[in-house]
Amino acid sequence: MESSATATHSAGHTGQQHAVGLYLKVWGLLFVLSTFSYLVDYANLQGYLRWGLILALMIAKAGLIVAVFMHMRWERLALVYAILIPPLALLVLMSLMASEADFTFVTRLAHFH
């Protein structure tokens, strides 16, 4: 009885095993990206360059975390699409609403003043 439970238990854990070295490399890369992010503030950059660099570094760090630590890299492509496409669609819709809001604001200014 116990041997069949052990076989079932071990068969249930046939999932993916990843090398610890991969996680250490990604952790080091996250540390480097965070250092660059702090250096952007330390260099006293201003304007679009500052926010562009901060957003690019933030997206790179989030992508690494989702890909490796949340195991998205080893998932099926359909699951990756199911998880990543809705937030991207929301970003597109938000940008469309922002451009529409600017148009509405300018139209109201022209009409009421």
A tleap script that builds the chain and sets N, CA, C and O, in Angstrom:
source leaprc.protein.ff14SB
mol = sequence {
  NMET GLU SER SER ALA THR ALA THR HIE SER
  ALA GLY HIE THR GLY GLN GLN HIE ALA VAL
  GLY LEU TYR LEU LYS VAL TRP GLY LEU LEU
  PHE VAL LEU SER THR PHE SER TYR LEU VAL
  ASP TYR ALA ASN LEU GLN GLY TYR LEU ARG
  TRP GLY LEU ILE LEU ALA LEU MET ILE ALA
  LYS ALA GLY LEU ILE VAL ALA VAL PHE MET
  HIE MET ARG TRP GLU ARG LEU ALA LEU VAL
  TYR ALA ILE LEU ILE PRO PRO LEU ALA LEU
  LEU VAL LEU MET SER LEU MET ALA SER GLU
  ALA ASP PHE THR PHE VAL THR ARG LEU ALA
  HIE PHE CHIE
}
set mol.1.N position { 0.830 -1.199 0.000 }
set mol.1.CA position { 0.000 0.000 0.000 }
set mol.1.C position { 0.863 1.246 0.000 }
set mol.1.O position { 0.616 2.203 -0.735 }
set mol.2.N position { 1.879 1.207 0.844 }
set mol.2.CA position { 2.730 2.384 0.935 }
set mol.2.C position { 3.550 2.599 -0.329 }
set mol.2.O position { 3.806 3.737 -0.724 }
set mol.3.N position { 3.966 1.487 -0.972 }
set mol.3.CA position { 4.785 1.633 -2.175 }
set mol.3.C position { 3.972 2.231 -3.326 }
set mol.3.O position { 4.515 2.994 -4.126 }
set mol.4.N position { 2.671 1.896 -3.422 }
set mol.4.CA position { 1.867 2.485 -4.492 }
set mol.4.C position { 1.622 3.973 -4.227 }
set mol.4.O position { 1.571 4.773 -5.161 }
set mol.5.N position { 1.469 4.341 -2.948 }
set mol.5.CA position { 1.298 5.756 -2.620 }
set mol.5.C position { 2.563 6.538 -2.923 }
set mol.5.O position { 2.512 7.682 -3.375 }
set mol.6.N position { 3.706 5.901 -2.666 }
set mol.6.CA position { 4.969 6.563 -2.961 }
set mol.6.C position { 5.154 6.727 -4.463 }
set mol.6.O position { 5.625 7.764 -4.930 }
set mol.7.N position { 4.775 5.677 -5.229 }
set mol.7.CA position { 4.910 5.773 -6.685 }
set mol.7.C position { 3.995 6.852 -7.247 }
set mol.7.O position { 4.382 7.600 -8.144 }
set mol.8.N position { 2.762 6.928 -6.707 }
set mol.8.CA position { 1.846 7.972 -7.160 }
set mol.8.C position { 2.358 9.344 -6.780 }
set mol.8.O position { 2.280 10.294 -7.560 }
set mol.9.N position { 2.891 9.434 -5.548 }
set mol.9.CA position { 3.410 10.719 -5.095 }
set mol.9.C position { 4.589 11.162 -5.949 }
set mol.9.O position { 4.691 12.331 -6.321 }
set mol.10.N position { 5.490 10.210 -6.261 }
set mol.10.CA position { 6.647 10.602 -7.070 }
set mol.10.C position { 6.238 10.870 -8.514 }
set mol.10.O position { 6.856 11.695 -9.187 }
set mol.11.N position { 5.198 10.177 -9.000 }
set mol.11.CA position { 4.738 10.438 -10.370 }
set mol.11.C position { 4.105 11.818 -10.471 }
set mol.11.O position { 4.146 12.438 -11.534 }
set mol.12.N position { 3.518 12.309 -9.378 }
set mol.12.CA position { 2.913 13.640 -9.386 }
set mol.12.C position { 3.936 14.748 -9.423 }
set mol.12.O position { 3.609 15.874 -9.799 }
set mol.13.N position { 5.157 14.462 -9.043 }
set mol.13.CA position { 6.198 15.486 -9.007 }
set mol.13.C position { 7.164 15.338 -10.162 }
set mol.13.O position { 8.367 15.541 -9.994 }
set mol.14.N position { 6.659 14.989 -11.323 }
set mol.14.CA position { 7.540 14.882 -12.486 }
set mol.14.C position { 7.577 16.195 -13.253 }
set mol.14.O position { 7.870 16.206 -14.448 }
set mol.15.N position { 7.287 17.280 -12.590 }
set mol.15.CA position { 7.271 18.589 -13.233 }
set mol.15.C position { 8.653 19.059 -13.615 }
set mol.15.O position { 9.621 18.300 -13.561 }
set mol.16.N position { 8.734 20.289 -13.991 }
set mol.16.CA position { 9.980 20.832 -14.488 }
set mol.16.C position { 10.920 21.157 -13.334 }
set mol.16.O position { 10.509 21.663 -12.289 }
set mol.17.N position { 12.162 20.858 -13.552 }
set mol.17.CA position { 13.208 21.205 -12.597 }
set mol.17.C position { 14.184 22.117 -13.322 }
set mol.17.O position { 14.639 21.787 -14.417 }
set mol.18.N position { 14.504 23.234 -12.741 }
set mol.18.CA position { 15.410 24.184 -13.366 }
set mol.18.C position { 16.643 24.337 -12.494 }
set mol.18.O position { 16.585 24.201 -11.272 }
set mol.19.N position { 17.729 24.614 -13.131 }
set mol.19.CA position { 18.987 24.745 -12.415 }
set mol.19.C position { 18.976 25.992 -11.546 }
set mol.19.O position { 18.412 27.023 -11.914 }
set mol.20.N position { 19.600 25.880 -10.402 }
set mol.20.CA position { 19.668 27.008 -9.485 }
set mol.20.C position { 20.505 28.129 -10.098 }
set mol.20.O position { 20.280 29.307 -9.820 }
set mol.21.N position { 21.471 27.750 -10.933 }
set mol.21.CA position { 22.319 28.745 -11.569 }
set mol.21.C position { 21.533 29.726 -12.418 }
set mol.21.O position { 21.880 30.904 -12.499 }
set mol.22.N position { 20.471 29.241 -13.053 }
set mol.22.CA position { 19.633 30.134 -13.864 }
set mol.22.C position { 18.989 31.203 -12.982 }
set mol.22.O position { 18.957 32.381 -13.336 }
set mol.23.N position { 18.481 30.773 -11.833 }
set mol.23.CA position { 17.839 31.729 -10.934 }
set mol.23.C position { 18.848 32.728 -10.371 }
set mol.23.O position { 18.532 33.903 -10.187 }
set mol.24.N position { 20.058 32.254 -10.101 }
set mol.24.CA position { 21.090 33.170 -9.600 }
set mol.24.C position { 21.496 34.184 -10.670 }
set mol.24.O position { 21.733 35.355 -10.372 }
set mol.25.N position { 21.575 33.713 -11.936 }
set mol.25.CA position { 21.917 34.640 -13.021 }
set mol.25.C position { 20.827 35.693 -13.195 }
set mol.25.O position { 21.123 36.873 -13.383 }
set mol.26.N position { 19.578 35.272 -13.132 }
set mol.26.CA position { 18.478 36.229 -13.290 }
set mol.26.C position { 18.446 37.177 -12.092 }
set mol.26.O position { 18.180 38.369 -12.247 }
set mol.27.N position { 18.716 36.648 -10.905 }
set mol.27.CA position { 18.769 37.510 -9.732 }
set mol.27.C position { 19.868 38.560 -9.891 }
set mol.27.O position { 19.661 39.726 -9.554 }
set mol.28.N position { 21.027 38.163 -10.399 }
set mol.28.CA position { 22.115 39.112 -10.637 }
set mol.28.C position { 21.737 40.149 -11.683 }
set mol.28.O position { 22.055 41.330 -11.542 }
set mol.29.N position { 21.054 39.699 -12.737 }
set mol.29.CA position { 20.619 40.632 -13.776 }
set mol.29.C position { 19.585 41.619 -13.225 }
set mol.29.O position { 19.596 42.798 -13.580 }
set mol.30.N position { 18.699 41.134 -12.362 }
set mol.30.CA position { 17.735 42.040 -11.730 }
set mol.30.C position { 18.443 43.058 -10.853 }
set mol.30.O position { 18.047 44.223 -10.797 }
set mol.31.N position { 19.488 42.620 -10.170 }
set mol.31.CA position { 20.270 43.542 -9.344 }
set mol.31.C position { 20.931 44.611 -10.203 }
set mol.31.O position { 20.947 45.784 -9.830 }
set mol.32.N position { 21.481 44.213 -11.356 }
set mol.32.CA position { 22.126 45.170 -12.261 }
set mol.32.C position { 21.096 46.159 -12.820 }
set mol.32.O position { 21.352 47.362 -12.881 }
set mol.33.N position { 19.932 45.643 -13.226 }
set mol.33.CA position { 18.890 46.527 -13.759 }
set mol.33.C position { 18.389 47.500 -12.690 }
set mol.33.O position { 18.110 48.662 -12.986 }
set mol.34.N position { 18.276 47.027 -11.452 }
set mol.34.CA position { 17.863 47.924 -10.366 }
set mol.34.C position { 18.918 48.988 -10.116 }
set mol.34.O position { 18.591 50.139 -9.829 }
set mol.35.N position { 20.181 48.602 -10.224 }
set mol.35.CA position { 21.260 49.578 -10.054 }
set mol.35.C position { 21.178 50.648 -11.136 }
set mol.35.O position { 21.336 51.835 -10.849 }
set mol.36.N position { 20.932 50.235 -12.379 }
set mol.36.CA position { 20.771 51.211 -13.460 }
set mol.36.C position { 19.583 52.133 -13.196 }
set mol.36.O position { 19.637 53.328 -13.485 }
set mol.37.N position { 18.520 51.569 -12.650 }
set mol.37.CA position { 17.341 52.378 -12.346 }
set mol.37.C position { 17.658 53.445 -11.306 }
set mol.37.O position { 17.212 54.586 -11.417 }
set mol.38.N position { 18.442 53.059 -10.283 }
set mol.38.CA position { 18.830 54.051 -9.280 }
set mol.38.C position { 19.809 55.066 -9.844 }
set mol.38.O position { 19.812 56.230 -9.442 }
set mol.39.N position { 20.651 54.613 -10.789 }
set mol.39.CA position { 21.615 55.532 -11.400 }
set mol.39.C position { 20.916 56.592 -12.249 }
set mol.39.O position { 21.430 57.700 -12.407 }
set mol.40.N position { 19.756 56.260 -12.791 }
set mol.40.CA position { 19.001 57.259 -13.552 }
set mol.40.C position { 18.628 58.417 -12.636 }
set mol.40.O position { 18.729 59.580 -13.028 }
set mol.41.N position { 18.199 58.105 -11.423 }
set mol.41.CA position { 17.888 59.176 -10.471 }
set mol.41.C position { 19.155 59.874 -9.987 }
set mol.41.O position { 19.171 61.091 -9.807 }
set mol.42.N position { 20.213 59.099 -9.778 }
set mol.42.CA position { 21.458 59.680 -9.278 }
set mol.42.C position { 22.074 60.615 -10.307 }
set mol.42.O position { 22.697 61.610 -9.937 }
set mol.43.N position { 21.910 60.313 -11.604 }
set mol.43.CA position { 22.470 61.161 -12.657 }
set mol.43.C position { 21.644 62.416 -12.878 }
set mol.43.O position { 22.020 63.292 -13.656 }
set mol.44.N position { 20.515 62.493 -12.187 }
set mol.44.CA position { 19.648 63.685 -12.242 }
set mol.44.C position { 19.160 63.958 -13.664 }
set mol.44.O position { 19.111 65.104 -14.110 }
set mol.45.N position { 18.804 62.894 -14.355 }
set mol.45.CA position { 18.223 63.054 -15.688 }
set mol.45.C position { 16.814 63.601 -15.535 }
set mol.45.O position { 16.142 63.349 -14.535 }
set mol.46.N position { 16.379 64.347 -16.529 }
set mol.46.CA position { 15.060 64.989 -16.452 }
set mol.46.C position { 14.246 64.704 -17.705 }
set mol.46.O position { 14.792 64.355 -18.751 }
set mol.47.N position { 12.962 64.854 -17.586 }
set mol.47.CA position { 12.075 64.801 -18.740 }
set mol.47.C position { 11.805 63.402 -19.264 }
set mol.47.O position { 11.801 62.424 -18.516 }
set mol.48.N position { 11.578 63.333 -20.579 }
set mol.48.CA position { 11.211 62.071 -21.222 }
set mol.48.C position { 12.333 61.036 -21.148 }
set mol.48.O position { 12.061 59.839 -21.067 }
set mol.49.N position { 13.591 61.484 -21.176 }
set mol.49.CA position { 14.705 60.542 -21.083 }
set mol.49.C position { 14.652 59.799 -19.759 }
set mol.49.O position { 14.831 58.582 -19.722 }
set mol.50.N position { 14.409 60.521 -18.670 }
set mol.50.CA position { 14.354 59.913 -17.345 }
set mol.50.C position { 13.213 58.894 -17.269 }
set mol.50.O position { 13.415 57.753 -16.854 }
set mol.51.N position { 12.012 59.319 -17.675 }
set mol.51.CA position { 10.869 58.432 -17.556 }
set mol.51.C position { 10.935 57.291 -18.545 }
set mol.51.O position { 10.461 56.192 -18.261 }
set mol.52.N position { 11.522 57.542 -19.710 }
set mol.52.CA position { 11.698 56.465 -20.673 }
set mol.52.C position { 12.649 55.387 -20.162 }
set mol.52.O position { 12.383 54.193 -20.298 }
set mol.53.N position { 13.761 55.825 -19.574 }
set mol.53.CA position { 14.711 54.857 -19.022 }
set mol.53.C position { 14.111 54.104 -17.848 }
set mol.53.O position { 14.273 52.888 -17.740 }
set mol.54.N position { 13.421 54.818 -16.968 }
set mol.54.CA position { 12.820 54.162 -15.801 }
set mol.54.C position { 11.778 53.143 -16.247 }
set mol.54.O position { 11.737 52.031 -15.720 }
set mol.55.N position { 10.931 53.512 -17.218 }
set mol.55.CA position { 9.913 52.569 -17.692 }
set mol.55.C position { 10.541 51.385 -18.412 }
set mol.55.O position { 10.091 50.251 -18.242 }
set mol.56.N position { 11.573 51.630 -19.214 }
set mol.56.CA position { 12.230 50.525 -19.930 }
set mol.56.C position { 12.869 49.551 -18.947 }
set mol.56.O position { 12.745 48.336 -19.104 }
set mol.57.N position { 13.553 50.082 -17.932 }
set mol.57.CA position { 14.173 49.205 -16.936 }
set mol.57.C position { 13.114 48.455 -16.127 }
set mol.57.O position { 13.291 47.281 -15.800 }
set mol.58.N position { 12.021 49.135 -15.810 }
set mol.58.CA position { 10.938 48.497 -15.055 }
set mol.58.C position { 10.305 47.371 -15.867 }
set mol.58.O position { 10.024 46.304 -15.322 }
set mol.59.N position { 10.077 47.591 -17.151 }
set mol.59.CA position { 9.485 46.552 -17.995 }
set mol.59.C position { 10.455 45.379 -18.156 }
set mol.59.O position { 10.033 44.222 -18.172 }
set mol.60.N position { 11.741 45.673 -18.274 }
set mol.60.CA position { 12.735 44.595 -18.382 }
set mol.60.C position { 12.750 43.745 -17.118 }
set mol.60.O position { 12.797 42.518 -17.196 }
set mol.61.N position { 12.709 44.389 -15.955 }
set mol.61.CA position { 12.705 43.635 -14.696 }
set mol.61.C position { 11.425 42.819 -14.559 }
set mol.61.O position { 11.470 41.657 -14.154 }
set mol.62.N position { 10.290 43.414 -14.890 }
set mol.62.CA position { 9.019 42.685 -14.789 }
set mol.62.C position { 9.004 41.503 -15.759 }
set mol.62.O position { 8.507 40.428 -15.422 }
set mol.63.N position { 9.544 41.699 -16.954 }
set mol.63.CA position { 9.603 40.610 -17.919 }
set mol.63.C position { 10.460 39.454 -17.438 }
set mol.63.O position { 10.097 38.292 -17.622 }
set mol.64.N position { 11.593 39.762 -16.824 }
set mol.64.CA position { 12.450 38.704 -16.280 }
set mol.64.C position { 11.756 37.953 -15.156 }
set mol.64.O position { 11.826 36.726 -15.080 }
set mol.65.N position { 11.092 38.688 -14.293 }
set mol.65.CA position { 10.403 38.044 -13.164 }
set mol.65.C position { 9.282 37.151 -13.666 }
set mol.65.O position { 9.131 36.021 -13.202 }
set mol.66.N position { 8.499 37.646 -14.607 }
set mol.66.CA position { 7.388 36.843 -15.133 }
set mol.66.C position { 7.925 35.639 -15.904 }
set mol.66.O position { 7.377 34.543 -15.784 }
set mol.67.N position { 8.973 35.818 -16.682 }
set mol.67.CA position { 9.488 34.729 -17.512 }
set mol.67.C position { 10.133 33.625 -16.689 }
set mol.67.O position { 9.896 32.444 -16.946 }
set mol.68.N position { 10.937 33.988 -15.715 }
set mol.68.CA position { 11.725 32.970 -15.009 }
set mol.68.C position { 11.093 32.583 -13.673 }
set mol.68.O position { 10.846 31.404 -13.421 }
set mol.69.N position { 10.835 33.563 -12.825 }
set mol.69.CA position { 10.362 33.223 -11.488 }
set mol.69.C position { 8.900 32.793 -11.484 }
set mol.69.O position { 8.480 32.047 -10.600 }
set mol.70.N position { 8.125 33.249 -12.452 }
set mol.70.CA position { 6.736 32.798 -12.558 }
set mol.70.C position { 6.590 31.701 -13.612 }
set mol.70.O position { 5.470 31.332 -13.967 }
set mol.71.N position { 7.718 31.174 -14.119 }
set mol.71.CA position { 7.788 30.028 -15.016 }
set mol.71.C position { 7.014 30.226 -16.319 }
set mol.71.O position { 6.586 29.247 -16.930 }
set mol.72.N position { 6.828 31.470 -16.756 }
set mol.72.CA position { 6.094 31.717 -17.990 }
set mol.72.C position { 6.909 31.278 -19.202 }
set mol.72.O position { 6.340 30.967 -20.249 }
set mol.73.N position { 8.219 31.249 -19.074 }
set mol.73.CA position { 9.091 30.868 -20.179 }
set mol.73.C position { 8.865 29.428 -20.610 }
set mol.73.O position { 9.052 29.091 -21.779 }
set mol.74.N position { 8.465 28.577 -19.672 }
set mol.74.CA position { 8.340 27.154 -19.961 }
set mol.74.C position { 6.884 26.747 -20.158 }
set mol.74.O position { 6.586 25.560 -20.294 }
set mol.75.N position { 5.993 27.703 -20.175 }
set mol.75.CA position { 4.574 27.379 -20.369 }
set mol.75.C position { 4.251 27.260 -21.857 }
set mol.75.O position { 5.023 27.687 -22.716 }
set mol.76.N position { 3.097 26.671 -22.134 }
set mol.76.CA position { 2.651 26.572 -23.521 }
set mol.76.C position { 2.326 27.966 -24.040 }
set mol.76.O position { 1.969 28.866 -23.279 }
set mol.77.N position { 2.458 28.122 -25.341 }
set mol.77.CA position { 2.271 29.427 -25.963 }
set mol.77.C position { 0.838 29.936 -25.793 }
set mol.77.O position { 0.620 31.141 -25.668 }
set mol.78.N position { -0.133 29.030 -25.786 }
set mol.78.CA position { -1.529 29.446 -25.614 }
set mol.78.C position { -1.743 30.073 -24.236 }
set mol.78.O position { -2.469 31.058 -24.105 }
set mol.79.N position { -1.113 29.504 -23.218 }
set mol.79.CA position { -1.247 30.064 -21.869 }
set mol.79.C position { -0.536 31.413 -21.769 }
set mol.79.O position { -1.014 32.331 -21.103 }
set mol.80.N position { 0.602 31.517 -22.434 }
set mol.80.CA position { 1.327 32.797 -22.436 }
set mol.80.C position { 0.474 33.879 -23.082 }
set mol.80.O position { 0.371 34.996 -22.576 }
set mol.81.N position { -0.138 33.525 -24.216 }
set mol.81.CA position { -1.016 34.493 -24.875 }
set mol.81.C position { -2.207 34.838 -23.999 }
set mol.81.O position { -2.611 35.999 -23.940 }
set mol.82.N position { -2.775 33.852 -23.320 }
set mol.82.CA position { -3.948 34.099 -22.478 }
set mol.82.C position { -3.621 35.027 -21.315 }
set mol.82.O position { -4.493 35.754 -20.839 }
set mol.83.N position { -2.387 35.009 -20.859 }
set mol.83.CA position { -2.010 35.844 -19.725 }
set mol.83.C position { -1.516 37.215 -20.171 }
set mol.83.O position { -1.805 38.216 -19.514 }
set mol.84.N position { -0.777 37.278 -21.273 }
set mol.84.CA position { -0.143 38.541 -21.660 }
set mol.84.C position { -1.012 39.426 -22.560 }
set mol.84.O position { -0.868 40.648 -22.519 }
set mol.85.N position { -1.894 38.859 -23.360 }
set mol.85.CA position { -2.656 39.674 -24.304 }
set mol.85.C position { -3.677 40.590 -23.615 }
set mol.85.O position { -3.804 41.742 -24.029 }
set mol.86.N position { -4.412 40.138 -22.587 }
set mol.86.CA position { -5.360 41.081 -21.949 }
set mol.86.C position { -4.714 42.347 -21.386 }
set mol.86.O position { -5.253 43.430 -21.615 }
set mol.87.N position { -3.582 42.277 -20.657 }
set mol.87.CA position { -2.984 43.548 -20.209 }
set mol.87.C position { -2.511 44.422 -21.367 }
set mol.87.O position { -2.603 45.648 -21.300 }
set mol.88.N position { -2.002 43.789 -22.435 }
set mol.88.CA position { -1.577 44.584 -23.591 }
set mol.88.C position { -2.777 45.246 -24.266 }
set mol.88.O position { -2.690 46.393 -24.702 }
set mol.89.N position { -3.887 44.529 -24.351 }
set mol.89.CA position { -5.101 45.123 -24.923 }
set mol.89.C position { -5.589 46.281 -24.058 }
set mol.89.O position { -6.050 47.298 -24.576 }
set mol.90.N position { -5.486 46.126 -22.741 }
set mol.90.CA position { -5.874 47.230 -21.856 }
set mol.90.C position { -4.992 48.454 -22.065 }
set mol.90.O position { -5.482 49.583 -22.046 }
set mol.91.N position { -3.685 48.234 -22.266 }
set mol.91.CA position { -2.791 49.366 -22.523 }
set mol.91.C position { -3.161 50.077 -23.812 }
set mol.91.O position { -3.140 51.306 -23.870 }
set mol.92.N position { -3.500 49.317 -24.847 }
set mol.92.CA position { -3.905 49.927 -26.121 }
set mol.92.C position { -5.190 50.724 -25.923 }
set mol.92.O position { -5.302 51.852 -26.403 }
set mol.93.N position { -6.164 50.141 -25.216 }
set mol.93.CA position { -7.419 50.851 -24.993 }
set mol.93.C position { -7.219 52.105 -24.141 }
set mol.93.O position { -7.854 53.132 -24.380 }
set mol.94.N position { -6.333 52.017 -23.145 }
set mol.94.CA position { -6.050 53.198 -22.322 }
set mol.94.C position { -5.403 54.309 -23.141 }
set mol.94.O position { -5.716 55.484 -22.948 }
set mol.95.N position { -4.502 53.948 -24.054 }
set mol.95.CA position { -3.879 54.972 -24.898 }
set mol.95.C position { -4.912 55.585 -25.841 }
set mol.95.O position { -4.865 56.785 -26.108 }
set mol.96.N position { -5.846 54.776 -26.348 }
set mol.96.CA position { -6.906 55.320 -27.198 }
set mol.96.C position { -7.808 56.266 -26.401 }
set mol.96.O position { -8.215 57.311 -26.909 }
set mol.97.N position { -8.120 55.902 -25.153 }
set mol.97.CA position { -8.951 56.775 -24.326 }
set mol.97.C position { -8.219 58.071 -23.989 }
set mol.97.O position { -8.837 59.133 -23.929 }
set mol.98.N position { -6.911 57.991 -23.771 }
set mol.98.CA position { -6.142 59.196 -23.470 }
set mol.98.C position { -6.131 60.146 -24.660 }
set mol.98.O position { -6.278 61.358 -24.497 }
set mol.99.N position { -5.956 59.591 -25.860 }
set mol.99.CA position { -5.982 60.460 -27.043 }
set mol.99.C position { -7.375 61.027 -27.264 }
set mol.99.O position { -7.504 62.178 -27.681 }
set mol.100.N position { -8.411 60.260 -27.000 }
set mol.100.CA position { -9.776 60.751 -27.129 }
set mol.100.C position { -10.060 61.835 -26.085 }
set mol.100.O position { -10.766 62.804 -26.364 }
set mol.101.N position { -9.507 61.663 -24.887 }
set mol.101.CA position { -9.714 62.663 -23.841 }
set mol.101.C position { -9.074 63.993 -24.231 }
set mol.101.O position { -9.651 65.054 -23.995 }
set mol.102.N position { -7.898 63.939 -24.820 }
set mol.102.CA position { -7.254 65.174 -25.279 }
set mol.102.C position { -8.093 65.861 -26.346 }
set mol.102.O position { -8.255 67.081 -26.323 }
set mol.103.N position { -8.625 65.080 -27.281 }
set mol.103.CA position { -9.459 65.649 -28.335 }
set mol.103.C position { -10.713 66.288 -27.741 }
set mol.103.O position { -11.103 67.381 -28.149 }
set mol.104.N position { -11.345 65.614 -26.779 }
set mol.104.CA position { -12.537 66.145 -26.137 }
set mol.104.C position { -12.216 67.422 -25.368 }
set mol.104.O position { -12.985 68.382 -25.406 }
set mol.105.N position { -11.092 67.435 -24.676 }
set mol.105.CA position { -10.708 68.618 -23.910 }
set mol.105.C position { -10.466 69.808 -24.821 }
set mol.105.O position { -10.921 70.914 -24.528 }
set mol.106.N position { -9.765 69.599 -25.907 }
set mol.106.CA position { -9.483 70.687 -26.848 }
set mol.106.C position { -10.768 71.167 -27.505 }
set mol.106.O position { -10.944 72.368 -27.710 }
set mol.107.N position { -11.662 70.254 -27.836 }
set mol.107.CA position { -12.948 70.620 -28.445 }
set mol.107.C position { -13.785 71.457 -27.491 }
set mol.107.O position { -14.402 72.440 -27.902 }
set mol.108.N position { -13.810 71.071 -26.221 }
set mol.108.CA position { -14.574 71.848 -25.246 }
set mol.108.C position { -13.974 73.236 -25.039 }
set mol.108.O position { -14.704 74.216 -24.891 }
set mol.109.N position { -12.642 73.317 -25.028 }
set mol.109.CA position { -12.001 74.626 -24.895 }
set mol.109.C position { -12.353 75.517 -26.066 }
set mol.109.O position { -12.627 76.703 -25.878 }
set mol.110.N position { -12.352 74.968 -27.280 }
set mol.110.CA position { -12.659 75.759 -28.465 }
set mol.110.C position { -14.120 76.164 -28.503 }
set mol.110.O position { -14.454 77.239 -29.001 }
set mol.111.N position { -14.984 75.325 -27.988 }
set mol.111.CA position { -16.408 75.607 -28.053 }
set mol.111.C position { -16.864 76.581 -26.966 }
set mol.111.O position { -17.680 77.460 -27.242 }
set mol.112.N position { -16.363 76.447 -25.755 }
set mol.112.CA position { -16.857 77.246 -24.643 }
set mol.112.C position { -16.065 78.520 -24.392 }
set mol.112.O position { -16.491 79.336 -23.575 }
set mol.113.N position { -14.952 78.724 -25.046 }
set mol.113.CA position { -14.199 79.967 -24.836 }
set mol.113.C position { -14.172 80.799 -26.069 }
set mol.113.O position { -13.581 81.879 -26.073 }
savepdb mol mol.pdb
quit
